[in-house]
Amino acid sequence: MKRPDTLGDRIWRSVDKSVDQRYRGVLLVVSIPVILILAVITLVPRSTPFHAERTHTLKELRHTGAAPKFAIVFDAGSTGSRIHVFKFEQAGGELKLISDTFEQLKPGLSSFADSPEKAAASLQPLIDTALKTVPQNLQSSTPISLKATAGLRLLPGDKADNILKAVEALLRKQPFKLAPGGVAIMDGKDEGAFAWLTLNYLLGRLSGPVGKTVAAIDMGGGSIQEAFALEDTNAKLAPTDYVVQLHGGGKTFNVYVHSYLGYGLMAGRAKLIDAGEKGKPHSCIHEGAAGTYAYAGKEYTFSGGETDFDACAEIGGSALQANLTCGTKPQTECSFNGAWRGNGLSKGRDYFVSSYFWDRASETGIIEDEQAAMWEVTARDFADKADEVCVQSVDDIGKVYKKVQGENTKFLCLDLTYCHVMLTQGFKLDEKMKLTLVKQVEYNGQRIEAAWPLGAAINDLSS
């Protein structure tokens, strides 16, 4: 077997054959330092392992050149901390997004559970990015906030509070303006609310009447959120735990938002498997599939048989517990799992649904254009596709639906059925109602994901 050429071999071959043999020694002496320099350049990492940089994720959009405004949002996650420095211009009383300077580093704040000061100090490189990005004369008017997610929630005792106090103390020393409630742990409700604001901002719906804003349903792995704006009269009658006040477009919005923990797609699989008849093939699991499904520290044993959409939908409906009451409110105002939703309060709104709804629709051909950022569907489309999918064996699934691979082949019937059941029995949407699946929103010539940090920035600037 031929030995691969080394860098030295290639250098020697580049030398003219006519060069006298006696010069080769000189060339070797000269080439050694060159080789060492090249090796150092190649092998030394571009940045430290604790500081992964990715700036200007959103290139500068078209704008008029009016005086800019900035907002700084930290996303403190379980695996790392991220900063967004959003740049806007004020045009006709509205904020127009110009750019988003983004940077991230690891580890996250929760890695410093026993040292709050070190946790706060870990953010300094990100603060330096903000100081470089925001012009000095605008720093005192630029809001800054930090929203922590799952990692800090899980810390025992007062460790999370101590970290947040240290972070707030550090941010107060900066030349920026700490936003109201600027350092806090977000729950699913907050995340859903800010994502609603982002979506409506990008769609240009904040400047019109409340009834023209869109409603949003986002299904993750562990939870699912719904959010829509309420008319002022309805907001006054709603339970306070379900309403969040947000600011944007020169207005204040009362937004209904609820996060159903334990009802995301991955959690839903566990619930439906558990709700099946014990010791018998499961109506939601494809023929030829068997094994255990692990979720949240538990294992659920399953075996497939004759999958059937209608039987699976019945199991899905029971798993949602749609008949539970929601406090003292009448049953007609309840959604599922004992949550209040009101009766017809979102009627007439355009619904935008995302995350796993998009993924399963894309993988199975419900979305026909692979380049699409949005796609109009109905809940019935998920049922029709489930009808088509559920009669196939697990071996056929991987062959027919090339984008569905691995463990997902066993649960495709279940996943599609769950999507339909969630929309129709959970959120009580008519299965023929037009819905928009959304992955990204076209904004000022660029596709942007409707993620919560932009909504948080708009809210901070507008408060």
C-alpha positions as CSV (number, residue, x, y, z in Angstrom):
1,M,0.0,0.0,0.0
2,K,1.4,3.3,-1.1
3,R,2.3,5.8,1.7
4,P,0.4,9.1,1.5
5,D,2.6,12.1,0.5
6,T,3.8,14.2,3.3
7,L,4.1,18.0,3.0
8,G,7.9,17.5,2.7
9,D,7.4,15.1,-0.2
10,R,5.4,17.6,-2.1
11,I,8.0,20.4,-1.4
12,W,10.7,18.1,-2.8
13,R,8.7,17.3,-5.9
14,S,8.3,21.0,-6.6
15,V,12.0,21.4,-6.9
16,D,13.3,21.5,-10.5
17,K,15.0,18.2,-11.3
18,S,17.9,20.2,-12.7
19,V,18.8,21.7,-9.3
20,D,22.2,20.4,-8.2
21,Q,22.2,17.8,-5.5
22,R,24.3,19.9,-3.3
23,Y,21.6,22.6,-2.9
24,R,19.1,20.1,-1.5
25,G,20.7,20.4,2.0
26,V,20.3,24.2,1.9
27,L,16.7,23.9,0.8
28,L,16.0,21.4,3.6
29,V,17.4,23.8,6.2
30,V,15.3,26.7,4.8
31,S,12.1,24.6,4.4
32,I,12.0,23.3,8.0
33,P,11.0,26.6,9.6
34,V,8.4,27.2,6.9
35,I,6.8,23.8,7.5
36,L,6.7,24.5,11.3
37,I,5.0,27.9,10.7
38,L,2.4,26.3,8.4
39,A,1.8,23.6,11.0
40,V,1.2,26.1,13.7
41,I,-1.2,28.1,11.6
42,T,-3.1,24.9,10.7
43,L,-3.3,23.4,14.1
44,V,-3.8,26.3,16.5
45,P,-7.6,26.9,17.0
46,R,-9.0,30.2,15.8
47,S,-10.7,30.9,19.2
48,T,-10.7,29.5,22.7
49,P,-12.9,26.4,23.3
50,F,-15.1,28.4,25.6
51,H,-15.9,31.2,23.2
52,A,-17.6,30.2,19.9
53,E,-18.2,33.3,17.9
54,R,-20.8,33.8,15.1
55,T,-21.4,37.5,14.5
56,H,-23.8,39.2,12.2
57,T,-26.2,36.3,11.7
58,L,-28.7,38.7,10.2
59,K,-27.0,40.9,7.5
60,E,-27.9,44.5,7.4
61,L,-31.3,45.0,5.8
62,R,-32.4,47.8,3.6
63,H,-33.0,51.0,5.6
64,T,-33.2,54.8,5.2
65,G,-30.2,55.8,7.4
66,A,-32.3,57.3,10.1
67,A,-30.9,57.4,13.7
68,P,-30.7,53.8,14.9
69,K,-32.0,52.3,18.1
70,F,-30.5,49.2,19.8
71,A,-31.7,46.5,22.2
72,I,-29.6,43.9,23.8
73,V,-31.0,40.5,24.8
74,F,-29.1,37.7,26.5
75,D,-30.5,34.1,26.0
76,A,-29.0,32.2,28.9
77,G,-29.6,28.5,28.1
78,S,-28.6,25.3,29.7
79,T,-25.6,24.7,27.5
80,G,-24.4,28.2,26.9
81,S,-25.1,31.9,26.9
82,R,-26.0,33.9,23.8
83,I,-26.3,37.6,23.0
84,H,-28.4,39.4,20.4
85,V,-27.7,43.0,19.7
86,F,-30.6,44.1,17.6
87,K,-30.3,47.3,15.6
88,F,-33.5,49.1,14.5
89,E,-34.5,52.4,12.9
90,Q,-37.6,54.4,13.9
91,A,-39.6,54.9,10.7
92,G,-43.1,56.5,10.9
93,G,-43.5,55.6,14.5
94,E,-42.6,52.0,13.9
95,L,-39.4,50.0,14.6
96,K,-37.8,48.6,11.5
97,L,-35.2,45.8,12.1
98,I,-31.8,46.5,10.5
99,S,-29.5,43.8,11.9
100,D,-28.9,41.3,14.6
101,T,-25.3,40.9,15.9
102,F,-25.2,37.4,17.6
103,E,-22.5,35.8,19.6
104,Q,-22.4,32.8,22.0
105,L,-20.2,31.1,24.5
106,K,-20.0,28.0,26.6
107,P,-20.6,26.8,29.3
108,G,-23.9,28.2,30.5
109,L,-24.6,30.0,33.8
110,S,-25.8,26.8,35.5
111,S,-22.3,25.4,35.2
112,F,-21.3,27.9,37.9
113,A,-23.9,26.8,40.4
114,D,-21.6,27.3,43.4
115,S,-20.0,30.5,42.2
116,P,-22.5,33.3,41.3
117,E,-19.7,35.8,40.7
118,K,-18.0,33.5,38.2
119,A,-21.3,32.9,36.5
120,A,-21.8,36.6,36.0
121,A,-18.2,37.1,34.9
122,S,-18.6,34.5,32.2
123,L,-20.8,36.9,30.3
124,Q,-18.1,39.6,30.0
125,P,-17.0,38.6,26.5
126,L,-20.6,39.0,25.3
127,I,-20.9,42.3,27.1
128,D,-17.8,43.4,25.3
129,T,-19.5,42.6,22.0
130,A,-22.4,44.8,23.0
131,L,-20.0,47.6,23.9
132,K,-18.3,47.4,20.6
133,T,-21.6,47.2,18.6
134,V,-23.7,50.0,20.2
135,P,-22.3,53.5,19.6
136,Q,-21.2,55.1,22.9
137,N,-23.7,58.0,22.6
138,L,-26.6,55.5,22.4
139,Q,-25.6,53.1,25.1
140,S,-27.4,54.9,28.0
141,S,-30.7,54.7,26.0
142,T,-30.2,51.0,25.0
143,P,-32.2,48.5,27.0
144,I,-30.4,45.3,28.1
145,S,-32.1,42.2,29.5
146,L,-31.2,38.6,30.3
147,K,-33.7,35.7,30.1
148,A,-32.6,32.4,31.5
149,T,-34.2,29.1,30.4
150,A,-34.2,25.5,31.5
151,G,-30.7,25.1,33.0
152,L,-31.2,27.6,35.9
153,R,-34.7,26.3,36.7
154,L,-33.3,23.0,37.7
155,L,-30.7,24.3,40.2
156,P,-31.5,23.4,43.8
157,G,-32.2,25.8,46.6
158,D,-31.4,29.5,46.1
159,K,-28.5,28.9,43.7
160,A,-30.4,30.2,40.7
161,D,-31.5,33.4,42.6
162,N,-27.9,34.0,43.7
163,I,-26.7,33.8,40.1
164,L,-29.4,36.1,38.8
165,K,-28.5,38.7,41.5
166,A,-24.8,38.5,40.5
167,V,-25.8,38.9,36.8
168,E,-28.1,41.9,37.6
169,A,-25.3,43.6,39.6
170,L,-22.9,43.2,36.7
171,L,-25.4,44.5,34.1
172,R,-26.2,47.5,36.4
173,K,-22.5,48.5,36.2
174,Q,-22.7,48.7,32.4
175,P,-23.6,51.9,30.5
176,F,-26.8,50.4,29.2
177,K,-30.3,50.8,30.6
178,L,-31.5,47.7,32.4
179,A,-35.0,46.8,31.1
180,P,-37.9,46.4,33.6
181,G,-37.7,42.9,35.0
182,G,-34.5,42.7,33.0
183,V,-32.9,39.6,34.7
184,A,-35.3,36.7,35.1
185,I,-35.9,33.0,34.5
186,M,-38.4,32.5,31.6
187,D,-41.1,29.9,31.7
188,G,-42.8,28.4,28.7
189,K,-45.5,31.1,28.9
190,D,-43.0,33.9,28.6
191,E,-41.2,32.2,25.7
192,G,-44.6,31.7,23.9
193,A,-45.5,35.4,24.4
194,F,-42.3,36.8,23.0
195,A,-42.4,34.4,20.1
196,W,-46.0,35.7,19.4
197,L,-44.7,39.2,19.4
198,T,-41.8,38.3,17.0
199,L,-44.2,36.6,14.6
200,N,-46.7,39.4,14.5
201,Y,-43.9,42.0,14.2
202,L,-42.3,40.2,11.2
203,L,-45.7,39.8,9.5
204,G,-46.5,43.5,10.0
205,R,-49.6,42.8,12.1
206,L,-48.9,45.0,15.2
207,S,-50.0,48.3,13.6
208,G,-53.5,47.2,12.8
209,P,-56.5,46.2,15.1
210,V,-56.2,43.4,17.6
211,G,-58.4,41.2,15.4
212,K,-55.8,41.3,12.6
213,T,-53.0,39.9,14.7
214,V,-52.3,36.2,14.1
215,A,-52.6,33.4,16.6
216,A,-49.6,31.0,17.1
217,I,-49.2,27.4,18.1
218,D,-45.7,26.1,18.5
219,M,-45.1,22.4,19.3
220,G,-41.7,21.5,20.7
221,G,-40.6,18.1,22.1
222,G,-41.7,18.6,25.7
223,S,-44.4,21.3,25.5
224,I,-46.7,23.1,23.2
225,Q,-47.8,26.7,23.4
226,E,-50.7,28.7,22.1
227,A,-50.8,32.5,22.0
228,F,-53.3,35.1,20.7
229,A,-54.2,38.7,21.5
230,L,-57.3,39.4,23.4
231,E,-59.7,42.4,23.0
232,D,-59.5,44.6,26.1
233,T,-63.0,43.6,27.3
234,N,-62.1,39.9,27.1
235,A,-58.8,40.4,28.8
236,K,-60.5,41.9,31.9
237,L,-62.6,38.7,32.2
238,A,-59.8,36.3,31.7
239,P,-57.9,34.5,34.6
240,T,-54.8,36.6,35.3
241,D,-52.5,33.6,35.0
242,Y,-53.3,33.3,31.3
243,V,-52.7,36.9,30.2
244,V,-49.4,38.6,29.5
245,Q,-49.0,42.3,28.6
246,L,-46.7,43.0,25.7
247,H,-45.6,46.2,24.0
248,G,-45.0,46.8,20.3
249,G,-46.1,48.9,17.4
250,G,-46.8,51.8,19.7
251,K,-49.5,49.7,21.6
252,T,-50.0,47.5,24.6
253,F,-51.4,44.0,23.8
254,N,-53.1,41.7,26.3
255,V,-52.0,38.3,25.0
256,Y,-53.5,35.0,26.0
257,V,-50.7,32.5,26.3
258,H,-50.5,29.0,27.8
259,S,-47.8,26.4,27.8
260,Y,-48.8,22.8,28.1
261,L,-45.8,21.1,29.7
262,G,-45.7,17.4,28.9
263,Y,-47.7,17.7,25.6
264,G,-45.0,18.3,23.1
265,L,-44.5,15.7,20.4
266,M,-41.9,13.6,22.2
267,A,-43.9,13.8,25.5
268,G,-47.0,13.0,23.5
269,R,-45.5,9.8,22.2
270,A,-45.0,8.6,25.8
271,K,-48.6,9.6,26.7
272,L,-50.2,7.7,23.7
273,I,-48.0,4.6,24.2
274,D,-49.0,4.6,27.9
275,A,-52.7,5.1,27.0
276,G,-52.8,2.0,24.8
277,E,-54.3,-1.3,25.9
278,K,-51.6,-3.2,27.8
279,G,-50.4,-6.5,26.4
280,K,-51.9,-5.8,22.9
281,P,-50.4,-4.4,19.7
282,H,-50.8,-0.6,19.7
283,S,-53.1,1.0,17.2
284,C,-50.7,3.9,16.7
285,I,-47.5,1.9,16.2
286,H,-46.5,0.5,12.8
287,E,-46.5,-3.3,12.1
288,G,-43.0,-4.7,12.6
289,A,-42.1,-2.1,15.2
290,A,-41.4,-3.1,18.8
291,G,-39.2,-2.1,21.7
292,T,-39.1,0.6,24.4
293,Y,-39.5,4.3,24.2
294,A,-37.5,6.4,26.7
295,Y,-38.8,9.8,27.8
296,A,-38.2,11.9,31.0
297,G,-36.4,9.0,32.8
298,K,-39.1,6.4,32.1
299,E,-39.3,3.6,29.6
300,Y,-42.5,2.7,27.7
301,T,-42.8,-0.8,26.1
302,F,-44.6,-1.0,22.8
303,S,-45.3,-3.4,19.9
304,G,-47.0,-2.6,16.6
305,G,-49.9,-4.3,15.0
306,E,-52.6,-3.1,12.7
307,T,-52.3,0.6,12.9
308,D,-55.5,2.5,12.4
309,F,-55.9,6.3,12.3
310,D,-59.4,6.3,13.9
311,A,-58.4,4.0,16.7
312,C,-55.2,6.0,17.3
313,A,-57.1,9.3,17.3
314,E,-59.4,7.9,20.0
315,I,-56.3,7.1,22.1
316,G,-54.9,10.5,21.4
317,G,-58.1,12.2,22.6
318,S,-58.1,10.4,25.9
319,A,-54.4,11.3,26.4
320,L,-55.2,15.0,26.1
321,Q,-57.8,14.8,28.9
322,A,-60.0,17.3,27.0
323,N,-62.9,16.7,29.4
324,L,-61.1,18.1,32.5
325,T,-62.7,21.2,34.0
326,C,-60.7,24.4,34.3
327,G,-61.5,25.8,37.7
328,T,-64.8,27.5,38.1
329,K,-65.1,28.3,34.4
330,P,-67.7,26.4,32.2
331,Q,-66.5,23.4,30.3
332,T,-67.0,25.3,27.0
333,E,-64.1,27.6,28.0
334,C,-61.7,24.8,28.7
335,S,-59.2,23.4,26.2
336,F,-57.4,20.3,27.5
337,N,-55.6,19.1,30.6
338,G,-57.6,21.4,32.7
339,A,-56.5,24.6,31.0
340,W,-58.6,27.7,30.4
341,R,-58.8,29.0,26.8
342,G,-62.0,30.9,26.6
343,N,-64.9,30.2,24.2
344,G,-64.2,31.5,20.7
345,L,-61.8,34.2,21.8
346,S,-59.5,33.6,18.9
347,K,-62.3,33.1,16.3
348,G,-61.5,34.8,13.0
349,R,-57.7,34.9,13.6
350,D,-55.2,33.5,11.2
351,Y,-53.4,30.6,12.8
352,F,-49.7,30.0,12.3
353,V,-48.3,26.7,13.5
354,S,-44.7,25.7,13.8
355,S,-41.8,23.4,14.9
356,Y,-42.9,19.7,14.9
357,F,-46.0,20.5,12.8
358,W,-43.7,21.8,10.1
359,D,-41.2,18.9,10.4
360,R,-43.8,16.2,10.0
361,A,-45.6,18.0,7.2
362,S,-42.2,18.5,5.4
363,E,-41.1,14.9,5.9
364,T,-44.3,13.4,4.5
365,G,-45.0,15.6,1.5
366,I,-47.8,17.7,3.0
367,I,-45.5,20.6,2.2
368,E,-44.9,20.1,-1.5
369,D,-42.2,22.8,-2.0
370,E,-38.9,22.0,-0.3
371,Q,-37.9,25.7,-0.6
372,A,-41.0,27.0,1.1
373,A,-40.8,29.0,4.3
374,M,-44.6,28.9,4.8
375,W,-47.3,26.6,3.6
376,E,-51.1,26.6,3.9
377,V,-52.7,23.5,5.2
378,T,-55.7,22.3,7.2
379,A,-55.8,20.0,10.2
380,R,-57.5,17.5,7.9
381,D,-54.3,17.3,5.8
382,F,-52.6,15.7,8.8
383,A,-55.5,13.2,9.1
384,D,-55.4,12.3,5.4
385,K,-51.7,11.8,5.5
386,A,-52.1,9.7,8.7
387,D,-54.7,7.5,6.9
388,E,-52.1,7.0,4.1
389,V,-49.3,6.3,6.5
390,C,-50.9,4.2,9.2
391,V,-51.6,1.2,6.9
392,Q,-47.9,0.7,6.1
393,S,-45.3,-1.4,7.9
394,V,-42.3,0.1,9.6
395,D,-40.1,-1.2,6.8
396,D,-42.2,0.5,4.2
397,I,-42.1,3.9,6.0
398,G,-38.4,4.3,5.6
399,K,-38.6,3.4,1.9
400,V,-41.6,5.6,1.0
401,Y,-40.8,8.6,3.1
402,K,-37.0,9.0,2.7
403,K,-36.8,12.0,5.1
404,V,-38.2,9.9,7.9
405,Q,-35.4,7.8,9.4
406,G,-34.4,6.0,12.6
407,E,-36.8,5.8,15.5
408,N,-39.2,8.2,13.7
409,T,-40.2,5.4,11.3
410,K,-41.9,3.5,14.2
411,F,-44.0,6.5,15.3
412,L,-45.0,8.3,12.1
413,C,-48.6,7.2,12.3
414,L,-48.7,8.3,15.9
415,D,-47.0,11.6,15.2
416,L,-49.3,12.6,12.4
417,T,-52.4,11.6,14.3
418,Y,-51.2,13.5,17.4
419,C,-50.8,16.6,15.2
420,H,-54.4,16.3,14.0
421,V,-55.8,15.5,17.5
422,M,-53.9,18.4,19.1
423,L,-55.4,20.9,16.6
424,T,-58.9,19.6,16.6
425,Q,-59.6,18.1,20.0
426,G,-57.0,20.0,22.0
427,F,-57.4,23.5,20.5
428,K,-60.8,22.9,19.1
429,L,-60.0,24.2,15.6
430,D,-62.2,23.2,12.7
431,E,-60.3,20.6,10.7
432,K,-61.1,22.4,7.5
433,M,-59.9,25.8,8.7
434,K,-56.9,27.2,6.8
435,L,-53.7,27.2,8.8
436,T,-50.3,28.4,7.9
437,L,-47.3,26.2,8.7
438,V,-44.3,28.5,9.2
439,K,-40.6,27.9,9.4
440,Q,-39.4,31.4,8.6
441,V,-40.9,34.8,7.8
442,E,-40.0,36.9,4.8
443,Y,-39.0,40.3,6.1
444,N,-37.5,43.1,4.1
445,G,-36.0,40.8,1.6
446,Q,-34.6,38.2,4.0
447,R,-36.0,35.1,5.7
448,I,-36.0,35.3,9.5
449,E,-36.9,32.8,12.1
450,A,-39.7,33.9,14.5
451,A,-37.7,33.2,17.7
452,W,-38.5,34.8,21.0
453,P,-35.4,37.1,21.5
454,L,-36.5,39.5,18.8
455,G,-39.9,39.8,20.6
456,A,-38.2,40.4,23.9
457,A,-36.1,43.2,22.3
458,I,-39.2,44.9,20.8
459,N,-41.0,44.7,24.1
460,D,-38.0,46.2,25.9
461,L,-37.7,49.1,23.5
462,S,-41.5,49.7,23.5
463,S,-42.0,49.6,27.3
